[in-house]
């Protein structure tokens, strides 16, 4: 299958979501720093900036059919890589008040849904 050339609403949504999240890693890095698990072998700020840059590249990459396949794979890898941070938040919910613990646990099953949306982004018949 060849990637879609047409920008669909789901592609635009994902591109906006990841681009916004990537920008926020640079504008307000502190919340992202706080969820980096302690076992990550680099400073939290470094992990935040790397993941922010990856989100920006992936979000923008979804916008063009030539870069879309690489963006999809990169975003899937990123979502796998940051899953431990989401788990860290859920397991240590008291550190992330006022966010309710149930919301932090709800994020965990939403991660595979987001991965599925990224996986199917740009797949399908080529638009004419």
Beta strands, then each sheet from edge to edge (+ up, - down):
end
